[in-house]
Structures are given as structure tokens and as C-alpha cells.
Amino acid sequence: MPELRRVRSIGEAIHHRRLLIAATVMAFLLAGALIVRVTPPTYQADAELNVDTSNLDPALDASPGLIPRYYAQLATSPRILKRAAVSLGIPVDRRLLDQVQAEAIQSTPVVVIHAQASSGPRAASIANAVAKAVVDQNREDQTARPSDATAYLANQLAQLDGSGGAPADPVHRRGVYDALQQQRVAQARSADRVALSQAAVVPSRPRWPDPVRYLLVALLAGMAVALLGALFLEQLDDRLFTTEALALAAGTRLAVGVDRPRPGAPPGPPVFTLAKRRIVAPSLCSRTVLVVAASASDRAAGVAGALGRAAWDEGDSVLVVNSEGEESFGDEADGPARLLSRTPEQLLSLTEASFGQTLTLVAVPSPREAPMAATLARRTDGAILVATARRTRASEVRRTAAALRAAGVVPLAAFLLAPGAST
């Protein structure tokens, strides 16, 4: 049951504040669109390097991915960025460090260089310049740093060729020569170990801001804020929206909702006839019922007149007394007897003269506005509360019902009128 009650409260909050939810979501979408429009575009271009991982030293071969990670770190080093900046003719500053990133793709010999800039051509030129700088720097490093093994083998071969004594052993000389050539080939491979496999192309659209992503985030954020706000306001709002809430506030078992008629819609069920049958038992000879406005903004005369008409249509003798004023009483050529009372004294005399009527309905304002209800409390058989949906508050209904009970009147039923409902 708690879960069902919570789900129902969420549904009611959405239904009662659907316009507020829609306005909130629309405001977030407009904010997201504005952020997309004012955010400077950022383009990203990617250049790929291929690292030759064959013929590595056994120690390096035992650590897969070590060489690609080394070149990824080299791509963002100050000397590479300085070399790329010089080739582009741009200053080396913190912005360039933030614009370039590199990563080694796991389980592959590929190193990807990402460059971001305010325009597509600039991003592509930075990515390609950094990639070229890595290739050139690696070649220079390997060429300028000959290995000790190469120097040793070259010295040995020179000694064998330049000895003034007996000629060198051809087999030994051939072995030294082959070893020197292999070492030079390995050195050349090291110089060409990294190469540009795919140059960066000019991106056609910016990476940031992403309109679809921004608007999606704005939509989700707007919906979350709108729903939380609607639930929060639902807990704080004391207005009545349902007949169940009215029955709970009034402390009655019978709560009747009266909707606003829709043009062209078929006539609804006779709610006032059904309510009259529940309120007035057929076994009673006569009954006097107060029809009380729940708040200062409610009017009870319309409900009293509709109930009187329903009883009169079923053959009962009915007297409807209005103490709220002519403007809310109405006028009919036929139907139940209708009288207007302006003072408590007139009201008392009218109710005393109504003896013998099957049903006497007395429309009075809220007890907080006028003493009519307290004046007739001891002369009536019960009361009917009248409230307006989305306007009357539950606290007002509770105060009115408490005042009636304190005066000795038991609330028998309550009517919840939709705004604009005709009775």
C-alpha cells in the first residue's frame, strides 16, 4: 500500500501541475539551446601513428604496449610541442599543452594524437604537426646516438682490415662484417620505428558544443527538476483536487464531484438525484439540511437549488432557502419553492414555517463569514459542505466542519465543484 500511495501521489502531482511541468521543461530546453548558441565551438582532429614493435629487445618484448605508451608520452612532451609550434609559427604556451592529448590504443601498435582548436583547419594542422614532430624527433634521436655495439663492431672490422701482418681469417672477418650490418639495420629500423599512418583531416563540425547532447541533458534535467518541484509543491499545496481529499477533510463518507459540462457531450449521470437519495432517507417524514459554503470564496445556493430540484422531480415537497444573496440564488418558473432570507431572524421564521415539507434546504455562507449556520444548528438534521476544486483549501474545509460539529451539526456529505461547473 505505501508504494501504491506514493505512485498515486506522483501521478496526481503530474496531473495537477502539468502546465508548470511543461513550462519548466521548456525553460530548461531554451536554456540548453542558449548555451549551445553562446558556447564557442571546439573542433577536434586526430592523427594516427603506427609503431613498429617487431625485432625488439627481449626485455622490451616482455612488456606489451610499453613502446606505444612511450611514444604517446613523447607526443605531449615539451620538446615535441615546441618543435610542432615552431613549424606552425605559433607560440608555445599553456593553451597548446591543453589542446594536445595522445593515447596508445590498447593491444594495438597505434598511437592517436588528439588536437583541439577553435577551427577545424587549425585543429588538423596542430595534430599533423605534432605527429610529424614525433617522427622527426625519433629519427634524430636514433641517428645521433649510435649504439655501443655498432661502434665496437666497426672498430673490430677496421682492425682486421688494417692489420699489417698476416691477413685476417676470412671466416672471422665475415662474421664481424655480418654482425655489423645487422646492427646497422637494427639501428635504421629504430630510426623508422614510428611513422605517420593516417594524417588528421579537417573536421566538418565541432566536437563541442554537441546540440543533441546538450538538449538531451537539458530535457532530462528539466524533467527531474519539474517532477521534484511538482512533488514538493503537492506536499505544500493544501487545495482540494479530488473528492477523496474532500471527504477526508470534511470527515464524511459521501463526497460528490460536479464537473464542468462539455459542449456537445451527452448528459452525465444525475449526481444530485443520487446524492439526494443518499442524504434523505425515504423513511423520514421531513428533514432540514444546511448547505454550507466551505470557505468565503464558495457559494452554496447553487448546490441547494440543484438538490431541491432533484427532490422535487421525484415528487417531494421541497423548500429551498437562500441566505447568500439573490445573485447566487437563481430563478425558475417551476420547481421547488425558493425563498430569500437576509437576516438570521428571517431564516429562523422560514425554517419554522417549513414544517411538513419533505425536505428543507437552507443555503448559508461559511461559519467564519456569517453566523447563519450556528444560528440554525439546533434546528437542522445535518449539513452539506460545498467546496470548489483547485481553489478551496483542505484546512478551510476542516475548520468549517469543526465549527459545524461544535455547533451540533453533523456533516452528511460534501460537494466538490469544478471551476465553472453549473448547478
C-alpha positions in Angstrom: 0.0 0.0 0.0 2.7 2.6 0.7 4.1 2.0 -2.8 0.7 2.4 -4.4 0.0 5.6 -2.4 3.4 7.0 -3.5 2.8 6.2 -7.1 -0.6 7.8 -6.9 0.7 11.0 -5.4 3.3 11.3 -8.2 0.5 10.8 -10.8 -1.6 13.4 -9.0 1.3 15.9 -8.9 1.9 15.5 -12.6 -1.8 15.9 -13.4 -2.4 18.9 -11.2 0.7 20.7 -12.3 1.2 19.6 -15.8 1.4 23.2 -17.1 4.1 24.0 -14.6 6.0 20.8 -15.5 5.7 21.7 -19.2 6.8 25.3 -18.6 9.8 24.1 -16.5 10.9 21.6 -19.2 10.5 24.2 -21.9 12.6 26.7 -19.9 15.4 24.1 -19.5 15.3 23.3 -23.2 15.6 27.0 -24.0 18.5 27.3 -21.6 20.2 24.4 -23.3 19.7 25.9 -26.7 21.1 29.2 -25.4 24.2 27.5 -24.0 24.7 25.8 -27.4 24.5 29.1 -29.1 26.8 31.1 -26.8 29.4 28.4 -26.3 32.4 28.9 -28.6 32.8 25.9 -30.9 35.7 23.5 -30.3 36.9 21.3 -33.2 39.0 18.1 -32.7 41.2 16.4 -35.3 43.0 13.1 -34.8 46.3 11.9 -36.3 47.4 8.3 -36.0 51.0 7.0 -35.6 52.0 3.3 -36.2 54.7 1.9 -34.0 56.8 -1.0 -35.3 57.1 -3.4 -32.4 58.9 -6.2 -34.3 62.6 -7.1 -33.6 62.5 -5.6 -30.1 65.0 -6.4 -27.3 63.7 -9.4 -25.4 63.4 -7.2 -22.3 61.1 -4.8 -24.1 59.2 -7.6 -25.9 58.2 -9.0 -22.5 56.2 -5.8 -21.8 53.4 -5.5 -24.4 52.4 -1.9 -25.1 55.4 -0.3 -23.5 56.8 1.2 -26.7 53.4 2.7 -27.9 52.9 4.2 -24.5 56.4 5.7 -24.6 55.6 7.5 -27.9 52.2 8.6 -26.5 54.0 10.3 -23.7 56.6 11.7 -26.1 53.9 13.3 -28.2 52.8 15.6 -25.3 56.3 16.4 -24.0 57.6 20.0 -24.1 60.3 19.4 -26.8 57.8 17.8 -29.2 55.2 20.6 -28.7 57.9 23.2 -29.1 59.0 21.6 -32.3 55.4 21.5 -33.6 54.8 25.1 -32.5 57.9 26.3 -34.4 56.8 24.5 -37.5 53.4 26.1 -37.2 54.7 29.6 -36.3 52.7 29.7 -33.1 53.8 30.5 -29.5 54.4 27.7 -27.1 52.1 28.3 -24.1 49.8 26.6 -21.7 47.0 26.7 -24.2 48.9 24.5 -26.6 49.6 22.0 -23.8 45.9 21.8 -23.1 45.0 21.4 -26.8 47.0 18.3 -27.4 46.4 14.8 -26.0 47.8 11.4 -27.0 46.8 7.9 -26.2 48.1 4.4 -27.1 45.3 2.2 -28.2 45.4 -0.9 -26.1 46.5 -4.2 -27.7 47.5 -2.3 -30.9 50.6 -0.6 -32.2 48.6 2.6 -32.8 49.1 6.0 -31.1 46.3 8.6 -31.6 47.1 12.3 -31.2 44.1 14.5 -30.5 44.3 18.2 -31.1 41.5 20.7 -30.3 41.2 24.2 -31.6 38.6 26.9 -32.3 38.5 26.0 -36.0 38.7 22.7 -38.0 41.7 23.6 -40.1 43.7 24.7 -37.1 43.0 21.5 -35.2 44.0 19.4 -38.1 47.3 21.3 -38.6 48.2 21.0 -34.9 47.5 17.2 -34.9 49.6 16.7 -38.1 52.4 19.0 -36.8 52.7 17.1 -33.5 52.7 13.7 -35.3 55.4 14.8 -37.7 57.4 16.2 -34.8 57.3 12.8 -33.1 58.5 11.0 -36.2 61.3 13.5 -36.9 62.4 13.6 -33.3 62.6 9.8 -33.1 64.7 9.7 -36.3 67.1 12.3 -35.0 67.5 10.7 -31.6 68.3 7.3 -33.1 70.7 8.7 -35.7 72.6 10.9 -33.2 73.0 8.2 -30.7 74.8 5.2 -32.3 74.8 2.1 -30.2 78.0 0.8 -28.4 77.6 -2.5 -30.3 77.8 -0.8 -33.6 80.9 1.2 -32.6 82.6 -1.9 -31.3 82.0 -4.0 -34.4 83.1 -1.1 -36.7 86.3 -0.9 -34.7 86.9 -4.6 -34.9 86.4 -4.7 -38.6 88.8 -1.7 -39.1 91.5 -3.5 -37.1 91.0 -6.7 -39.2 91.3 -4.7 -42.5 94.2 -2.5 -41.4 96.5 -5.1 -39.8 99.9 -5.1 -41.4 100.8 -8.6 -40.6 99.2 -11.8 -41.8 95.8 -11.5 -43.5 92.8 -11.9 -41.2 90.8 -15.1 -41.1 88.2 -14.8 -43.8 85.6 -16.6 -41.7 86.2 -14.4 -38.7 86.1 -11.3 -40.8 82.8 -12.4 -42.4 81.2 -12.9 -39.1 82.3 -9.5 -37.8 81.0 -7.9 -41.0 77.6 -9.6 -40.9 77.2 -8.7 -37.2 77.9 -5.0 -38.1 75.5 -5.0 -40.9 72.7 -6.5 -38.7 73.4 -3.9 -36.1 73.2 -1.1 -38.6 69.9 -2.5 -40.0 68.5 -2.6 -36.5 69.6 1.0 -35.9 67.9 2.1 -39.1 64.7 0.3 -38.0 64.8 2.1 -34.7 65.0 5.4 -36.6 61.9 4.4 -38.6 60.1 2.6 -35.7 57.3 5.2 -35.6 55.6 6.5 -38.8 52.5 8.5 -39.6 49.8 6.1 -40.7 46.9 8.4 -41.0 47.0 12.2 -41.2 44.4 14.3 -39.5 41.6 15.6 -41.7 39.7 18.8 -41.2 36.6 18.1 -39.1 33.3 19.1 -40.7 31.5 20.1 -37.4 32.7 21.0 -33.9 33.0 18.4 -31.2 31.7 20.8 -28.6 29.1 22.0 -28.1 27.0 19.0 -29.2 23.4 20.3 -29.7 21.8 16.8 -29.3 23.7 16.0 -26.1 23.1 19.4 -24.6 19.4 19.4 -25.4 19.1 15.8 -24.1 20.8 16.8 -20.8 18.6 19.9 -20.6 15.5 17.7 -21.2 16.4 15.2 -18.5 17.4 17.9 -16.0 14.2 19.8 -16.7 12.1 16.7 -16.2 13.8 15.9 -13.0 13.5 19.4 -11.6 9.9 19.7 -12.7 8.9 16.4 -11.2 10.7 17.1 -7.9 9.2 20.6 -7.8 5.7 19.3 -8.6 6.0 16.8 -5.8 7.3 19.4 -3.4 4.5 21.8 -4.2 2.0 19.0 -4.0 3.1 18.4 -0.4 2.8 22.1 0.4 -0.4 22.8 -1.5 -3.5 22.5 0.6 -6.0 22.9 -2.2 -8.5 20.3 -2.9 -8.3 18.4 -6.2 -10.2 15.1 -5.6 -13.4 14.1 -3.8 -11.3 11.7 -1.7 -9.3 14.6 -0.3 -12.6 16.5 0.3 -14.1 13.5 2.2 -11.0 13.2 4.3 -11.0 16.9 5.2 -14.8 17.1 5.9 -14.9 13.7 7.8 -17.8 12.4 5.6 -18.3 9.2 3.8 -20.1 10.8 0.9 -18.3 13.2 -1.4 -19.7 14.1 -4.8 -17.8 15.7 -7.7 -19.6 18.0 -10.1 -17.7 18.5 -13.3 -18.0 21.4 -15.8 -20.3 20.4 -18.7 -18.5 20.0 -22.0 -20.2 21.4 -25.2 -21.8 18.6 -27.2 -21.2 16.0 -24.6 -24.1 13.7 -23.6 -25.8 14.4 -20.3 -24.0 12.8 -17.3 -25.5 10.7 -14.5 -27.9 12.6 -12.2 -25.4 13.2 -9.4 -27.7 15.4 -7.4 -30.6 12.8 -7.6 -28.3 10.1 -6.4 -26.8 12.3 -3.7 -30.3 13.3 -2.5 -31.3 9.7 -2.2 -28.2 9.0 0.0 -28.8 12.1 2.1 -32.5 11.9 2.7 -33.8 8.5 3.8 -37.2 7.6 2.3 -38.5 6.6 5.8 -38.1 10.2 7.2 -41.2 12.3 7.1 -39.3 15.6 6.9 -35.7 16.8 7.1 -33.9 20.1 7.3 -30.4 20.2 5.9 -27.9 23.1 5.9 -26.0 23.6 2.7 -22.8 25.4 3.9 -20.1 27.1 1.9 -16.7 25.7 2.9 -14.9 29.0 2.5 -15.6 32.7 1.8 -15.0 32.1 -2.0 -17.5 29.2 -2.2 -21.3 29.5 -2.8 -23.8 27.0 -1.5 -27.0 28.3 -3.1 -26.4 26.5 -6.5 -26.0 23.1 -4.8 -29.0 23.7 -2.6 -31.1 24.6 -5.7 -29.9 21.6 -7.6 -30.6 19.2 -4.7 -34.1 20.8 -4.3 -34.8 20.4 -8.0 -33.8 16.7 -7.9 -36.1 16.1 -4.9 -38.9 18.0 -6.5 -38.6 15.9 -9.7 -39.1 12.8 -7.5 -42.3 14.2 -6.1 -41.1 15.5 -2.8 -42.3 18.8 -1.3 -39.3 21.0 -1.1 -38.4 24.4 0.3 -35.1 26.0 -0.7 -34.0 28.9 1.5 -31.1 31.1 0.4 -29.2 33.4 2.7 -26.3 34.2 0.4 -27.9 36.8 -1.8 -30.0 37.0 -4.9 -27.1 36.9 -7.3 -26.3 33.3 -6.4 -29.9 32.0 -5.9 -31.2 31.8 -9.5 -34.8 31.9 -10.7 -37.1 29.2 -12.1 -40.7 29.3 -13.3 -41.4 25.9 -11.9 -39.7 23.7 -9.4 -39.3 23.7 -5.6 -40.3 26.7 -3.6 -37.5 29.2 -3.3 -37.2 31.9 -0.6 -34.6 34.5 0.1 -33.6 35.3 3.7 -31.3 38.2 4.5 -31.2 38.1 8.4 -31.0 35.3 11.0 -34.4 36.2 12.3 -36.0 35.7 8.8 -34.1 32.4 8.5 -35.5 31.1 11.8 -39.0 32.1 10.9 -38.7 30.5 7.4 -37.4 27.2 8.8 -40.2 27.1 11.4 -42.8 27.7 8.7 -41.3 24.8 6.6 -42.8 22.2 8.9 -44.4 19.5 6.8 -42.0 19.8 3.9 -40.3 16.6 2.9 -37.0 18.4 2.5 -35.9 21.9 3.5 -32.5 23.0 2.2 -31.0 26.2 3.7 -28.0 27.6 1.8 -25.7 29.6 4.2 -22.3 31.1 3.9 -19.2 29.7 5.8 -19.4 29.9 9.6 -16.3 32.1 9.5 -18.1 34.6 7.4 -21.6 34.7 8.9 -23.4 33.2 12.0 -26.2 31.7 9.9 -25.0 28.1 10.4 -24.6 28.4 14.1 -28.0 30.1 14.5 -29.8 27.1 12.8 -27.6 24.3 14.2 -30.1 23.0 16.7 -33.0 23.1 14.2 -31.4 21.1 11.4 -30.7 17.4 10.8 -27.3 17.7 9.2 -25.2 19.7 6.9 -23.7 19.5 3.4 -20.4 21.2 2.6 -19.7 22.9 -0.8 -16.1 23.4 -2.0 -14.5 24.3 -5.3 -11.8 22.2 -6.8 -8.3 23.8 -7.2 -9.5 26.8 -5.1 -10.8 25.7 -1.7 -8.2 24.5 0.8 -8.5 21.4 2.9 -7.7 23.5 6.0 -10.8 25.7 5.3 -13.0 22.6 5.0 -11.6 21.2 8.2 -12.3 24.4 10.1 -15.8 24.7 8.7 -16.6 21.0 9.5 -15.2 21.5 13.0 -17.3 24.6 13.6 -20.4 22.8 12.4 -19.7 19.9 14.8 -19.1 22.3 17.6 -22.5 23.8 16.9 -24.1 20.4 16.9 -24.5 19.8 13.2 -23.2 16.6 11.6 -21.7 16.9 8.1 -23.6 14.4 5.9 -22.0 14.9 2.6 -19.7 17.3 0.6 -19.8 18.5 -2.9 -16.7 19.4 -4.9 -17.5 21.7 -7.8 -15.2 22.1 -10.8 -14.3 25.7 -11.6 -17.1 26.9 -13.9 -19.4 24.0 -13.1 -23.1 24.9 -13.4 -25.6 23.6 -10.8 
